Every structure is written in structure tokens, then in C-alpha cells.
Amino acid sequence: MVGAVIGAGLARGSRNINYKILRNIALGWLQTPLIAGLVSLGLYLLIKAVGGFF
């Protein structure tokens, strides 16, 4: 998907790259692992506090 966005923009000239979409994609790359890590930590602490598997 990212390659298609950049490739389509470059095929028409670098001024046609939609930087707003690229920014959103980059933010998604950064936010996804951070949010997943926080959710995992929260679940781990919850299970540990309840006396689960850990």
C-alpha cells in the first residue's frame, strides 16, 4: 500500500505525492506497536494482580 502511494505520486512527479497520507501511514507505523505494547502490559498486570498464570 505504501509503495503504491509513493509510486503513484512519483509517476506523476514528486509534487503529486500526497504527504498527508504518507504522514498518516508513518504515524500508524509508530502508534501501532506502542499501543499494542501498552495493551499487552495492561493485560499482563491485570492477570498478575488477579493471580493468574504469572
C-alpha positions as CSV (number, residue, x, y, z in Angstrom):
1,M,0.0,0.0,0.0
2,V,2.7,2.4,0.9
3,G,4.7,1.6,-2.2
4,A,1.6,2.2,-4.3
5,V,1.0,5.6,-2.7
6,I,4.6,6.7,-3.3
7,G,4.9,5.1,-6.7
8,A,1.7,6.7,-8.0
9,G,2.9,10.1,-6.7
10,L,6.4,9.7,-8.2
11,A,5.0,8.6,-11.6
12,R,3.2,11.9,-11.8
13,G,6.1,13.9,-10.4
14,S,7.2,14.4,-6.8
15,R,4.8,17.3,-6.3
16,N,1.9,14.9,-6.7
17,I,2.9,12.8,-3.6
18,N,0.2,13.1,-1.0
19,Y,2.3,13.9,2.0
20,K,-0.8,13.9,4.3
21,I,-1.4,10.3,3.5
22,L,2.3,9.4,4.0
23,R,2.3,11.2,7.4
24,N,-0.8,9.2,8.5
25,I,0.9,6.0,7.4
26,A,4.1,6.9,9.3
27,L,2.1,7.8,12.4
28,G,0.3,4.4,12.1
29,W,3.7,2.6,12.0
30,L,4.8,4.4,15.1
31,Q,1.5,4.2,17.0
32,T,0.6,0.6,16.4
33,P,3.5,-1.1,18.3
34,L,3.3,1.5,21.1
35,I,-0.4,0.9,21.6
36,A,-0.1,-2.9,21.3
37,G,2.7,-2.8,23.9
38,L,0.6,-0.7,26.3
39,V,-2.4,-3.0,25.9
40,S,-0.2,-6.1,26.5
41,L,1.4,-4.5,29.6
42,G,-2.0,-3.7,30.9
43,L,-3.3,-7.2,30.4
44,Y,-0.2,-8.7,31.9
45,L,-0.5,-6.5,35.0
46,L,-4.2,-7.3,35.3
47,I,-3.7,-11.1,35.1
48,K,-0.7,-10.9,37.5
49,A,-2.8,-8.9,40.0
50,V,-5.7,-11.4,39.8
51,G,-3.3,-14.2,40.5
52,G,-3.3,-15.7,37.0
53,F,-0.7,-17.6,35.2
54,F,2.4,-15.4,36.0
